[in-house]
Amino acid sequence: MNSLLVVVVLADDAPRNTGPDFGKASPLGLLVIVLLLIGTFLLVRSMNRHLGKLPESFDPDTKQPDQAVGEGGVDPSAAGNGSADEPTG
């Protein structure tokens, strides 16, 4: 019985909202679009500012003299002394 009701409701092809204003956009829709455009503009501007603060290169060859050993720098006292990391043969 329920499936018959569903079929009858779906088969009802008489459009209900066919007045003279059916399908037209309201001023609220324009407001939403303008707000989305403003938000997109602000996000792009913010992203460009953040990208401008990035260094030109992330190459490890450009080490700063104050960079700590634990941050990717090389400890000159550990070079070639047979530490536990290097196999001894």
Summary of the structure (lengths in Angstrom):
residues: 89
radius of gyration: 33.4
end to end distance: 85.5
largest distance: 90.9
contacts: 104
relative contact order: 0.04
helix: 47%
strand: 0%
